[in-house]
Amino acid sequence: MSDQTLQAYADLSPSAILDALEAAGFTPDGRITALNSYENRVYQLGLEGGELIVAKFYRPGRWSDETIAEEHEFARELAAAELPVVAPLELANGQSLIQVGGHRLAVFPSIGGRPPALDDDAALRQMGRLIARLHNIGALKPFRHRREFDPGRVVEHALASVEQVGLMPDHLMASWAALSGHISDRIQLRFQEAGELRSLRIHGDCHPGNVLWRDDGPWLLDLDDACNGPAIQDLWMYLSGDRDYQAARLAQLLAGYTAFREFDQRELSLIEALRTLRLLHFLGWIAERWADPAFPRAFPDFGETGFWERQVLSLQEQLGKLDEPPLEWHPAWP
């Protein structure tokens, strides 16, 4: 991360945030609450009149203006189709993104809600229906500027970032190198065995933390990682626990999904590969952002031996799961 990038966030003082909101066409009343986001800087702000909005300052250098424009366009497209998605507001420049000093800013409505109840069959079916409707819109055309989901690139980038940050204990380096090589091969094999799958515009990071449950059901947040990719990437993060529990959750999720869209069963073979990719991506993401002062504060054990010993153990377990047969699902279930 460059010094310029770090300085851009360091300069994001409360007064700078309020000035940026005024430049975007809003009249803040001084209330500012930092929300949980490490990749970008996100704040809930009060406006004169009592309303609340959410201001998102994009991480400098991560996305181009074109990729952000596609994120916003996709959100508006979903909202226009009456999907419960939080879309960006129009700003003073007539667009949904504005440059204020060294910061690129988007503003969203602030909505309340609660986490989804993933033990509830009806809630899982409802999530499946919502994701299917999102995919029906996503399949209409591809992103032109946003990335294509590439498992090889994810693995390569994560491993390079971990190596570069230099926090891996010496006695684990040989085990880590051998393990990461085996995992990379297994992931690639899983994708090869699945064959050529349909790629469409997906949420990309559709984990339960990006869902707010309201009286009218689930609302999707944060399309920051939207990309072209396989449908299963938006579904597998609702599956956890042992194999039987995952199979039961999968049946409910796909019962909802297939009410609105067909599902390619070959994608089930990618679930553990995608879970392993997320573990690697998480490590690489922290390593890549380690120079950002927010990351050592948020992940203080990242440089400790015990942390890396746990990661090696987790990845060893995942290596075994990559050799297990995929979960089964039949359209007649449940």
Secondary structure, DSSP 8 states (H G I E B T S, - for coil): --HHHHHHHHT--HHHHHHHHHHTT--EEEEEEE-S-SSSEEEEEEETTS-EEEEEE--TTTS-HHHHHHHHHHHHHHHHTT--B------TTSSS-EEETTEEEEEEE----B---TT-HHHHHHHHHHHHHHHHHHTTS--SSS-B--HHHHHHHHHHHHHHHT-S-GGGHHHHHHHHHHHHHHHHHHHHHH-S---EEE-S---GGGEEEETTEEEE---TT-EEE-GGGGTGGG--SSHHHHHHHHHHHHHHHTTTS---GGGGGGHHHHHHHHHHHHHHHHHHTTTSTHHHHH-TTTTSHHHHHHHHHHHHHHHHHTTS------TT--
